[in-house]
Amino acid sequence: MKINEISGIIVDASYKIHTTLGPGLLESVYEAVLQRELIRRGLKVRRQVPVPIRYEDMEFDEGFRADLIVEDCIVVELKSAEQLAPVHFKQTLTYCRLLDYRLGLLINFGGALIKDGIKRVINGTIEE
């Protein structure tokens, strides 16, 4: 499956969950439900994955954890906030770079419309 197909499934599942549960619940609720929904749709999903820092011959464990890793190629960071802040984009970009992934999805379940809360982080840029 191609990365755009996988991201499409993630976006569709997020839309379904937001429509069913509504906005504003705790992030951990959306994380658990999205993981199960993606697994149900046939994707490999890991939750709360440690993200180490590697520099030259050193490795640091700073306690970073990605909310979801889908198909070992997409970082999914979830929020439940009124609006996304610049630090949320930096967090997603950091995880993508440290894991050497091309795509990250930053999904905010806090807003009235889920379409306004889904951002793609690709090679250091944000796509609307």
Backbone as CSV, one residue per row, in Angstrom:
resi,resn,N_x,N_y,N_z,CA_x,CA_y,CA_z,C_x,C_y,C_z
1,MET,0.844,-1.177,0.000,0.000,0.000,0.000,0.894,1.247,0.000
2,LYS,0.522,2.246,-0.767,1.304,3.466,-0.860,0.986,4.408,0.299
3,ILE,1.935,5.286,0.581,1.817,6.186,1.727,0.577,7.081,1.633
4,ASN,0.221,7.523,0.434,-0.977,8.364,0.287,-2.260,7.570,0.532
5,GLU,-2.267,6.293,0.166,-3.425,5.446,0.461,-3.583,5.273,1.966
6,ILE,-2.469,5.021,2.628,-2.491,4.828,4.076,-2.970,6.107,4.764
7,SER,-2.423,7.255,4.353,-2.837,8.511,4.980,-4.320,8.786,4.713
8,GLY,-4.818,8.393,3.553,-6.241,8.548,3.257,-7.112,7.724,4.199
9,ILE,-6.677,6.525,4.500,-7.413,5.675,5.442,-7.412,6.305,6.833
10,ILE,-6.262,6.862,7.240,-6.160,7.505,8.555,-7.095,8.705,8.634
11,VAL,-7.109,9.527,7.583,-7.976,10.707,7.558,-9.441,10.287,7.588
12,ASP,-9.810,9.291,6.807,-11.193,8.814,6.782,-11.623,8.279,8.142
13,ALA,-10.750,7.503,8.771,-11.065,6.960,10.098,-11.199,8.081,11.128
14,SER,-10.339,9.099,11.031,-10.408,10.239,11.953,-11.727,10.987,11.794
15,TYR,-12.136,11.170,10.544,-13.415,11.822,10.268,-14.565,11.033,10.895
16,LYS,-14.554,9.719,10.711,-15.622,8.877,11.261,-15.663,8.979,12.783
17,ILE,-14.500,8.924,13.410,-14.433,8.990,14.872,-14.917,10.349,15.372
18,HIS,-14.487,11.415,14.717,-14.896,12.767,15.129,-16.405,12.938,14.974
19,THR,-16.944,12.412,13.894,-18.386,12.501,13.663,-19.165,11.712,14.710
20,THR,-18.636,10.559,15.088,-19.328,9.690,16.041,-19.189,10.172,17.481
21,LEU,-17.966,10.483,17.900,-17.718,10.859,19.298,-17.835,12.352,19.562
22,GLY,-17.667,13.153,18.519,-17.696,14.599,18.690,-16.349,15.142,19.130
23,PRO,-16.235,16.461,19.158,-14.973,17.092,19.528,-14.801,17.215,21.042
24,GLY,-13.540,17.441,21.436,-13.253,17.889,22.792,-13.045,16.845,23.867
25,LEU,-13.057,15.557,23.537,-12.745,14.544,24.551,-11.242,14.548,24.799
26,LEU,-10.796,13.811,25.789,-9.367,13.708,26.037,-8.662,13.050,24.855
27,GLU,-7.446,13.484,24.606,-6.628,12.955,23.510,-6.502,11.435,23.587
28,SER,-6.352,10.906,24.777,-6.157,9.460,24.952,-7.361,8.655,24.451
29,VAL,-8.542,9.224,24.510,-9.736,8.547,23.991,-9.614,8.389,22.481
30,TYR,-9.306,9.480,21.798,-9.172,9.433,20.338,-8.022,8.513,19.918
31,GLU,-6.945,8.525,20.694,-5.791,7.677,20.379,-6.159,6.198,20.423
32,ALA,-6.836,5.786,21.482,-7.227,4.382,21.626,-8.212,3.969,20.534
33,VAL,-9.201,4.819,20.285,-10.232,4.490,19.296,-9.643,4.484,17.878
34,LEU,-8.782,5.471,17.568,-8.189,5.512,16.229,-7.293,4.304,15.999
35,GLN,-6.539,3.906,16.999,-5.704,2.714,16.839,-6.574,1.505,16.481
36,ARG,-7.624,1.283,17.226,-8.504,0.130,16.969,-9.179,0.224,15.609
37,GLU,-9.620,1.422,15.234,-10.287,1.604,13.940,-9.323,1.313,12.784
38,LEU,-8.081,1.755,12.911,-7.104,1.504,11.849,-6.734,0.029,11.761
39,ILE,-6.611,-0.621,12.906,-6.350,-2.069,12.914,-7.521,-2.804,12.255
40,ARG,-8.725,-2.375,12.580,-9.920,-2.977,11.983,-9.934,-2.818,10.467
41,ARG,-9.317,-1.748,9.994,-9.242,-1.507,8.546,-8.020,-2.169,7.910
42,GLY,-7.308,-2.972,8.682,-6.227,-3.779,8.125,-4.838,-3.171,8.192
43,LEU,-4.666,-2.099,8.947,-3.354,-1.468,9.038,-2.612,-1.920,10.292
44,LYS,-1.305,-1.914,10.195,-0.444,-2.198,11.344,-0.241,-0.881,12.101
45,VAL,-0.602,-0.866,13.383,-0.544,0.357,14.172,0.102,0.068,15.523
46,ARG,1.086,0.916,15.866,1.696,0.845,17.197,1.390,2.143,17.934
47,ARG,1.159,2.013,19.223,0.743,3.165,20.033,1.809,3.503,21.065
48,GLN,1.996,4.788,21.311,2.956,5.307,22.300,4.352,4.722,22.068
49,VAL,4.851,4.937,20.864,6.128,4.378,20.427,7.283,5.287,20.867
50,PRO,8.271,4.744,21.577,9.429,5.549,21.965,10.167,6.078,20.734
51,VAL,10.605,7.340,20.817,11.335,7.980,19.731,12.691,8.433,20.284
52,PRO,13.743,7.661,20.046,15.060,8.027,20.567,15.733,9.098,19.697
53,ILE,16.670,9.788,20.294,17.508,10.722,19.553,18.811,10.008,19.249
54,ARG,19.194,9.992,17.971,20.472,9.384,17.571,21.343,10.479,16.978
55,TYR,22.548,10.569,17.498,23.504,11.550,17.004,24.875,10.911,16.980
56,GLU,25.440,10.801,15.773,26.706,10.114,15.554,26.633,8.725,16.189
57,ASP,27.490,8.401,17.134,27.452,7.058,17.729,26.735,7.047,19.083
58,MET,25.954,8.100,19.361,25.263,8.202,20.641,23.753,8.065,20.453
59,GLU,23.089,7.557,21.477,21.630,7.480,21.485,21.125,7.997,22.820
60,PHE,20.121,8.849,22.758,19.541,9.453,23.948,18.079,9.044,24.047
61,ASP,17.658,8.738,25.241,16.245,8.452,25.485,15.694,9.620,26.284
62,GLU,15.050,10.546,25.588,14.531,11.749,26.225,13.055,11.626,26.599
63,GLY,12.497,10.454,26.445,11.102,10.259,26.812,10.106,10.657,25.749
64,PHE,10.579,10.912,24.507,9.643,11.205,23.421,8.852,9.956,23.078
65,ARG,7.559,10.132,22.826,6.699,9.026,22.411,5.733,9.525,21.342
66,ALA,5.748,8.841,20.220,4.794,9.157,19.153,3.458,8.516,19.520
67,ASP,2.381,9.246,19.321,1.059,8.701,19.658,0.795,7.412,18.892
68,LEU,0.894,7.493,17.558,0.681,6.306,16.726,1.720,6.265,15.618
69,ILE,2.179,5.068,15.303,2.999,4.812,14.127,2.198,3.832,13.278
70,VAL,1.915,4.234,12.040,1.075,3.424,11.162,1.921,2.869,10.022
71,GLU,1.872,1.551,9.884,2.567,0.834,8.798,4.058,1.163,8.742
72,ASP,4.644,1.494,9.874,6.073,1.825,9.963,6.497,2.885,8.954
73,CYS,5.575,3.814,8.618,5.949,4.873,7.674,5.282,6.213,7.938
74,ILE,4.295,6.269,8.828,3.596,7.527,9.109,3.505,7.734,10.618
75,VAL,3.936,8.920,11.068,3.755,9.341,12.451,2.398,10.026,12.544
76,VAL,1.586,9.642,13.515,0.302,10.307,13.734,0.325,10.895,15.143
77,GLU,0.257,12.222,15.199,0.205,12.922,16.479,-1.197,13.477,16.651
78,LEU,-1.790,13.186,17.792,-3.171,13.587,18.051,-3.219,14.689,19.097
79,LYS,-4.149,15.604,18.906,-4.398,16.671,19.864,-5.898,16.799,20.048
80,SER,-6.275,17.394,21.182,-7.663,17.746,21.426,-7.644,19.137,22.048
81,ALA,-7.361,20.117,21.199,-7.189,21.495,21.640,-8.110,22.407,20.839
82,GLU,-8.355,23.612,21.372,-9.178,24.563,20.634,-8.554,24.884,19.289
83,GLN,-7.231,25.038,19.289,-6.518,25.248,18.029,-5.092,24.733,18.170
84,LEU,-4.498,24.401,17.047,-3.122,23.911,17.044,-2.161,25.065,17.268
85,ALA,-1.064,24.766,17.946,-0.021,25.745,18.216,1.235,25.360,17.430
86,PRO,2.137,26.310,17.184,3.376,25.987,16.468,4.159,24.824,17.082
87,VAL,4.116,24.683,18.390,4.850,23.588,19.039,4.321,22.220,18.614
88,HIS,3.043,22.123,18.270,2.476,20.853,17.820,3.083,20.433,16.480
89,PHE,3.295,21.401,15.598,3.931,21.112,14.315,5.392,20.702,14.527
90,LYS,6.071,21.413,15.422,7.471,21.078,15.721,7.590,19.677,16.300
91,GLN,6.669,19.303,17.152,6.682,17.970,17.749,6.557,16.906,16.656
92,THR,5.611,17.084,15.761,5.398,16.114,14.687,6.609,16.052,13.760
93,LEU,7.141,17.206,13.402,8.325,17.260,12.551,9.517,16.591,13.239
94,THR,9.694,16.827,14.527,10.789,16.207,15.283,10.705,14.692,15.216
95,TYR,9.522,14.146,15.441,9.352,12.697,15.405,9.622,12.152,14.001
96,CYS,9.152,12.855,12.973,9.399,12.414,11.595,10.893,12.378,11.299
97,ARG,11.587,13.410,11.687,13.022,13.466,11.412,13.790,12.414,12.197
98,LEU,13.478,12.276,13.485,14.210,11.311,14.307,13.951,9.872,13.878
99,LEU,12.753,9.612,13.362,12.424,8.264,12.894,12.737,8.079,11.409
100,ASP,13.124,9.148,10.741,13.416,9.146,9.305,12.180,8.742,8.493
101,TYR,11.037,9.345,8.836,9.784,9.137,8.107,9.512,10.359,7.252
102,ARG,8.944,10.147,6.100,8.636,11.232,5.174,7.355,11.969,5.558
103,LEU,6.410,11.276,6.192,5.091,11.870,6.431,4.677,11.768,7.886
104,GLY,4.138,12.876,8.374,3.492,12.903,9.677,2.119,13.525,9.525
105,LEU,1.168,13.025,10.276,-0.168,13.625,10.300,-0.407,14.177,11.699
106,LEU,-0.758,15.439,11.751,-1.120,16.094,13.002,-2.629,16.272,12.958
107,ILE,-3.322,15.612,13.873,-4.788,15.595,13.837,-5.328,16.161,15.144
108,ASN,-6.097,17.242,15.029,-6.699,17.885,16.191,-8.189,17.558,16.250
109,PHE,-8.569,16.811,17.280,-9.973,16.440,17.465,-10.745,17.479,18.274
110,GLY,-10.107,18.603,18.612,-10.746,19.588,19.480,-11.680,20.548,18.788
111,GLY,-11.555,20.702,17.479,-12.374,21.679,16.764,-13.719,21.135,16.318
112,ALA,-14.575,22.053,15.905,-15.913,21.667,15.454,-15.869,20.857,14.164
113,LEU,-14.912,21.181,13.275,-14.769,20.472,11.997,-13.413,19.781,11.939
114,ILE,-13.414,18.482,11.786,-12.160,17.724,11.755,-11.307,18.125,10.550
115,LYS,-11.928,18.502,9.437,-11.152,18.865,8.251,-10.228,20.047,8.524
116,ASP,-10.595,20.915,9.448,-9.753,22.056,9.808,-8.608,21.647,10.732
117,GLY,-8.696,20.459,11.287,-7.708,20.023,12.259,-6.736,18.978,11.761
118,ILE,-6.711,18.705,10.466,-5.793,17.696,9.927,-4.715,18.390,9.106
119,LYS,-3.480,18.214,9.541,-2.339,18.821,8.855,-1.331,17.735,8.504
120,ARG,-0.785,17.834,7.305,0.267,16.913,6.852,1.609,17.584,7.051
121,VAL,2.542,16.891,7.662,3.899,17.392,7.837,4.780,16.539,6.929
122,ILE,5.292,17.177,5.869,6.072,16.448,4.864,7.409,17.158,4.659
123,ASN,8.495,16.417,4.850,9.824,16.982,4.605,9.997,18.371,5.175
124,GLY,9.453,18.576,6.370,9.652,19.850,7.036,8.672,20.930,6.648
125,THR,7.642,20.613,5.851,6.650,21.614,5.492,5.279,21.168,5.952
126,ILE,4.398,22.121,6.119,3.028,21.838,6.531,2.120,22.042,5.336
127,GLU,1.266,21.066,5.050,0.276,21.201,3.979,-1.096,21.356,4.601
128,GLU,-1.886,22.220,4.043,-3.262,22.394,4.517,-4.145,21.325,3.920
